[in-house]
Amino acid sequence: MDSSNVGGTEVLAVNISNALVDRNVESHLCVTRQEGALKSMTLDSVGYIFLNKKSTLDLKAILKLRRYIKKHEIDILHAHSSSYFIATCIKILIPRVRIIWHDHYGKSEFLKKGSRFSIIVCSVFFRGVIAVNSKLLSWCKENLFVRNCQYLQNFPVFIDLKETTTLSGKEGKRVVQIAGFRDQKDHLTSLKGFKRAIETHPEWTLHLIGKTYNDAYYKKVLDYISNNHLNNRVFLYGLRTDIKHIVSQSSIGVLSSKSEGLPISLLEYGLGRLPVVVTNVGECGRVVRDGHVLVPAEDPEAFSKALSYLIENEGERHRISNDFSQLVAKEYTLDAFLDKLIEIYTEK
């Protein structure tokens, strides 16, 4: 994977690496560009290499990975998202290795053949493809030179059980949004919806958890909070890893993305028994099936109505959280994921 910073793809990669060891499968984790908080969450029994890759075609990094793979006699490269390119370079140098590419691409609603030309070319070298939602699976089957394309749903696991983060605001009246500050996550929709909701429910607060970037998008978020006098209603915490503890302090979880694959944070809300308001993008509608809380993307008014519905109806919060958590516990389990993944690894 590109980095070990906290994000859906990165969390999933670490969880897979850790879980494979428990199945007596030798597991290694390769971080290509940037080390982050998830490094400390990787088990000591998982092999680890950091490449410090500086460019797309970084020969030094490629050769370093080649030496590591030969030393440990690694047969399968499970490449997440954009890591497919360095995996392809290794395949050319060590033809015996097999590449399984894991497609987490969030903007599945906007896929076009030309937008992913390099993936199409590199797919000649893939043994298999894992897609995180049905739209990605259809695209892969139609466009890639791979016979074995399969849908494999994400799973949630809380890997940091410490209790580090203390949320501000009043207990029982906290809304949490766990999402990195990227345009795709569209925090402005949730902020606008929250602002409307607290006009009649002023004791509620919004808590934003996720990696920040010093860019125009993050500035827009900060400007909206400041210009609308929300500084004592909206709290930003940056990158955090104690998600279980954060969720336990919250009453409602929200996601306002423009596009998604299948967000790990949504499944973490279910694992933590939170009722949710979520936009109907990617695979979210497959996980959250209640029409009261599944809303169109980029629609602050609909978002506000759904949030107000949960705020005003405690009984509905309990019903929705029970239904949601039971579905996650039944259909999005680690064991089911590993069974299927090992089957994909061993297919000839």
C-alpha positions, -999 to +999 in steps of 0.1 A: +000+000+000+011+036-005+011+047+031+004+035+066-016+067+075-051+061+087-076+056+059-101+030+048-078+012+023-048+014+047-068+001+077-081-028+056-046-037+044-032-038+080-062-058+092-057-083+064-020-087+072-026-092+109-055-116+104-036-138+079-010-146+106-038-160+127-047-183+099-011-195+098-004-177+065+029-160+063+021-123+059+042-092+050+032-056+047+049-032+022+045+005+025+057+023-006+056+061+001+049+072+036+049+057+071+021+067+095+001+058+126-009+023+114+027+011+115+023+006+152-009-014+147+009-040+126+017-072+145+053-081+152+047-114+134+039-096+102+069-089+080+074-053+072+092-032+046+092+005+039+104+016+004+104+054+008+094+056-029+100+091-044+085+088-078+063+065-100+093+047-115+117+047-085+143+021-095+159+020-060+126+013-044+117-014-070+150-032-065+147-030-027+113-047-029+127-072-054+154-082-029+129-085-001+105-107-021+134-130-032+147-132+004+114-142+019+103-163-011+070-144-015+046-158-041+016-135-040+016-097-042-017-083-028-016-048-043-040-022-029-052+006-052-024+024-069+002+000-057-006-021-088+022-003-107+051-013-085+036-048-083+036-050-121+073-039-121+081-068-097+062-092-118+083-083-148+115-089-128+102-120-110+077-137-133+067-164-108+049-140-085+012-136-088-005-102-085-040-099-068-051-063-073-076-049-047-096-022-063-109+003-037-115+031-062-141+054-045-155+072-076-171+041-090-201+062-102-178+080-127-156+053-141-146+056-177-123+033-197-099+061-205-095+073-169-078+041-159-057+034-189-026+024-170-046-001-149-059-017-180-024-021-195-010-035-162-039-059-158-022-082-184+000-091-155-027-097-128-037-132-117-069-119-101-089-087-091-109-080-059-135-053-062-151-036-032-184-029-048-206-042-076-200-012-100-162-017-097-167-054-103-187-048-135-161-023-148-132-047-141-149-075-159-156-054-189-123-036-192-094-056-176-075-085-191-082-107-161-105-138-160-107-140-123-125-108-110-145-111-078-165-089-054-153-092-018-169-069+007-149-050+033-150-059+070-146-038+102-121-045+131-111-021+158-074-024+160-066+003+185-084-004+218-068+025+238-090+053+251-071+084+241-096+108+225-121+126+246-149+142+226-162+177+235-199+185+238-227+170+258-230+132+263-258+117+243-259+146+219-228+140+197-227+134+160-194+119+146-180+119+111-149+097+105-135+107+071-103+121+057-105+157+046-107+151+008-131+165-017-147+131-023-159+130+014-178+163+010-178+175+046-196+207+035-228+187+029-228+174+064-218+208+078-247+225+060-271+198+071-259+199+107-262+237+107-299+235+097-305+207+122-292+226+152-314+255+146-340+235+165-316+212+184-289+236+197-274+212+223-260+188+196-224+189+184-205+176+154-171+159+157-149+155+127-123+128+128-098+123+099-065+132+084-062+169+074-043+183+044-032+219+041-051+225+009-080+245-006-106+218+004-096+219+041-096+257+040-132+257+027-142+235+056-125+258+081-140+289+065-175+275+066-172+267+103-159+301+110-182+321+088-213+303+102-202+307+138-200+270+144-167+269+164-185+260+196-206+234+178-182+217+154-149+201+167-120+189+146-096+163+160-074+154+131-060+119+126-071+094+153-068+057+157-089+049+188-120+047+167-138+022+191-135+047+219-146+076+197-177+058+185-186+048+220-189+085+230-211+093+200-249+090+194-251+093+156-225+085+129-226+104+095-210+102+061-217+127+034-195+114+006-200+123-031-187+089-040-174+057-023-164+021-027-175+006+006-162+029+034-147+011+064-159+039+087-195+030+078-189-006+089-172+007+120-203+027+129-222-006+126-197-025+147-200+002+174-239+001+172-243+037+160-274+048+140-262+066+108-270+091+082-252+083+050-253+093+013-265+067-012-232+062-031-211+031-038-221+002-017-236+022+012-272+015+002-264-022+004-253-018+040-278+009+052-313+000+040-335+024+059-349+051+036-351+076+065-313+078+068-301+070+033-299+103+014-288+116-020-253+129-023-247+167-023-281+174-008-278+193+025-315+196+030-321+159+027-291+153+050-306+178+076-340+161+075-325+127+081-303+140+109-332+158+125-353+126+123-327+107+143-321+135+168-359+138+175-366+100+176-346+082+202-366+050+196-358+051+159-321+056+167-322+023+187-341+005+160-319+016+132-287+009+152-299-026+161-308-035+125-276-020+111-253-036+137-269-070+132-264-068+094-228-058+098-222-086+123-238-112+101-227-102+066-194-083+070-173-106+091-135-111+091-138-149+089-160-148+058-136-123+042-105-145+050-122-177+037-129-160+004-095-143+002-075-175+008-096-192-019-087-164-043-050-167-034-049-204-040-069-205-073-048-218-102 
